[in-house]
Amino acid sequence: MNGPGLTYTDVRELRGPLVVVGGVSGVGWDEFVRIRVASGRRRHGLVLEVDGDLAVVQVLEGVAGMDAAGTEVEFEGRPLRIPVGPAWLGRVCNGRGEPADGGPPVLTDTTAQVSGNPLNPTWREPPAEPVLTGVSVIDALTTLVRGQKLPVFSLPGLPHLELAAQIAAQATAAGEPFSVVFAGMGLTHPDAAFVRDALEERSAAGELVLLLNTADDPVIERILTPRVALTVAEDLAFSPEPYGGRHVLVVMTDMTSYAEALREVSAARDEIPARRAYPGYLYSDLASLYERCGRVRDRAGSVTVLPVLTMPGGDIGHPVPDLTGYITEGQVVLAADPHRRGVYPPVDPLSSLSRLMRNGAGPGRTRVDHLPVANQLVAALARARQVRELADMIGAAALTDTDRRYLDFDDAFGAEFAGQRRGELRSLDETLDRAWRVLHRLPRTELLMLPAELLDEHGAR
């Protein structure tokens, strides 16, 4: 009798990255599959759909070179599992977790299910305490909090990959055990080489897991990459010490490439398309990734997710950023205008926010003046933008002295505070001290969001 663990040879169809197998029984969704092609080589897959005695299998390595005749398919009777543990730290692998650094396969005594396990909501603890990135405009104005999911929205052509790599290289959790899992999806080979070079020091220190899926890798691998990354991160964060209990930052870029891979597989399955031809389940699929972050009661570690995505055509209403915004807790928006002015990173503070910033900043967490300074900077930037628009209409000569001080503040904000060298690591103290120097460009009477005692302490005139 046919069943899990037995081999099937009735391959009915090869369709895109999919294999349709007939005559099966006892096969379930998401089941792991081993495939042997006529040449004797092995491939692997996952069950996408079961209809009667037909099973649709997505092949992780793609179907190039496969022939229906002579192909054998073995269903394992269980979902895909991978080894987990500290052996991942310091390794560079492809999107499926296979070594790309010349080392041996990652082998451990413990495995975990790649699709993850649902977490009881009552076990969750609210995100708290900061993850400091060393990037002034993020640490001061959109503070990343442990257990948070905070996406980076970018236009094509802006340095989002450089920023993602810089954050992965510099981020810390105030002296507590900290690791980074970096998942690159659909990268060009030069981009993949850049990421490896930028993160080499952190990898050599045994603090990094690097998963790189390149544009010429099979599209199915791109769908698997973030799930492998999150599975590794969950184990490092929530397993018992000594190697568990870490605060883990998962950087995933580019989620638009991931969504396009999902769309390609959906089209191969002849599914009814939804908005922009993406599958109707795009929201729930993205949520199944983003919601795997957080903190768990009575566990020392945390998983923080920083998804990076490009907005096709610069459209923030595109399905990928739109749905991501519904699921996550804020956004960091990269804009073309500061990029044209040579500001790196080109973050637009007035379009960016971290909804959980108050959970991770302020007295006892960062500095007493952090939140008031952040509020004052944003308020002053909004006023400066209005003044600049007014100057464009009536000319700078018609502005008041206070208005010209706001223009001076705006220039200083980009040059002295938001702008920094690529790879420059700034401590939070340096960041907030720079913020005070920029705010001193304004009269004290304009700093209405700062308490008098802070103004006195920092010498506001």
Secondary structure, DSSP 8 states (H G I E B T S, - for coil): ---TT-EE--EEEEETTEEEE-S--S--TTEEEEEE-TTS-EEEEEEEEEETTEEEEEETT-STT--STT-EEEEEEEE-EEEESGGGTT-EEETTS-BSSS------SEEEETT-----GGGEE---SEEB-S-HHHHHHS-EETT-B--EEE-TTSSHHHHHHHHHHH-B-TTS-EEEEEEEEEE-HHHHHHHHHHTHHHHHTT-EEEEEEETTS-HHHHHHHHHHHHHHHHHHHHS-TTT---EEEEEEE-HHHHHHHHHHHHHHTT--B-GGG-BTTHHHHHHHHHTT-EEETT-S-EEEEEEEEE-GGG-TTSHHHHHHHHHSSEEEEB-HHHHHTT-SS-B-TTT-EETTHHHHSSTTTS-TTHHHHHHHHHHHHHHHHHHHHHHHHH-GGGS-HHHHHHHHHHHHIIIIII---TT----HHHHHHHHHHHHTTS-GGG-TTS-HHHHHHTT--
